[in-house]
Amino acid sequence: MTTKIAISLPDALVEQARRAVAEGRADSVSAYVAAALAERGRRDSLVDVLSRMSAELGPPTDDDVAWAVATLDALDQ
């Protein structure tokens, strides 16, 4: 199900969305905005998880950070 709503956006963001559609990176402006909102939701969820982990386990150590960086670097290859 979808719900139609009206929103106001800065002109630059509207142009960005229209450009993405014109370049084939999005099916429509609505699809572009929906994808952006979904990504924001995932990030907010991740921040919440990381905050709870930090509260429970303490901040990551230097070794933890080094492992995470190495792992993410390996994913990019």
C-alpha positions as CSV (number, residue, x, y, z in Angstrom):
1,M,0.0,0.0,0.0
2,T,1.2,3.5,-0.6
3,T,-0.1,6.8,0.7
4,K,0.0,10.1,-1.2
5,I,1.2,13.1,0.8
6,A,2.3,16.6,0.0
7,I,5.7,17.9,1.2
8,S,7.8,20.9,0.7
9,L,11.4,20.5,-0.3
10,P,14.2,23.0,-1.0
11,D,14.6,23.6,-4.8
12,A,18.1,22.0,-4.8
13,L,16.7,18.7,-3.5
14,V,13.9,18.7,-6.0
15,E,16.4,19.2,-8.8
16,Q,18.6,16.5,-7.4
17,A,15.7,14.0,-7.4
18,R,14.7,15.1,-10.9
19,R,18.3,14.7,-12.1
20,A,18.4,11.2,-10.7
21,V,15.2,10.3,-12.6
22,A,16.6,11.8,-15.8
23,E,19.8,9.9,-15.5
24,G,18.0,6.6,-14.8
25,R,19.1,6.3,-11.2
26,A,15.5,6.4,-10.0
27,D,12.2,5.4,-11.5
28,S,10.4,8.6,-10.3
29,V,10.8,11.5,-7.8
30,S,8.6,9.6,-5.4
31,A,10.8,6.5,-5.7
32,Y,13.9,8.6,-5.1
33,V,12.4,10.2,-2.0
34,A,11.1,6.9,-0.7
35,A,14.6,5.4,-1.1
36,A,16.1,8.3,0.8
37,L,13.6,7.9,3.6
38,A,14.2,4.2,3.8
39,E,18.0,4.8,4.0
40,R,17.5,7.3,6.8
41,G,15.4,4.8,8.7
42,R,18.2,2.2,8.4
43,R,20.8,4.7,9.6
44,D,18.6,5.7,12.6
45,S,18.1,2.1,13.5
46,L,21.9,1.4,13.3
47,V,22.6,4.5,15.5
48,D,20.2,3.2,18.0
49,V,21.7,-0.3,18.1
50,L,25.3,1.1,18.4
51,S,24.2,3.5,21.2
52,R,22.7,0.6,23.1
53,M,25.8,-1.5,22.5
54,S,28.0,1.3,23.7
55,A,25.9,1.8,26.8
56,E,26.0,-1.9,27.6
57,L,29.6,-2.8,26.6
58,G,31.4,0.5,26.7
59,P,33.0,2.3,23.7
60,P,34.9,0.3,21.1
61,T,38.6,-0.2,21.7
62,D,41.2,0.7,19.2
63,D,41.5,-3.0,18.3
64,D,37.7,-3.0,17.6
65,V,37.9,0.0,15.4
66,A,40.9,-1.4,13.5
67,W,39.0,-4.7,12.9
68,A,35.9,-2.8,11.7
69,V,38.0,-0.6,9.3
70,A,39.8,-3.7,7.9
71,T,36.6,-5.6,7.4
72,L,34.9,-2.7,5.6
73,D,37.9,-2.2,3.5
74,A,37.8,-5.8,2.5
75,L,34.2,-5.5,1.5
76,D,35.1,-2.6,-0.9
77,Q,37.5,-4.8,-2.9
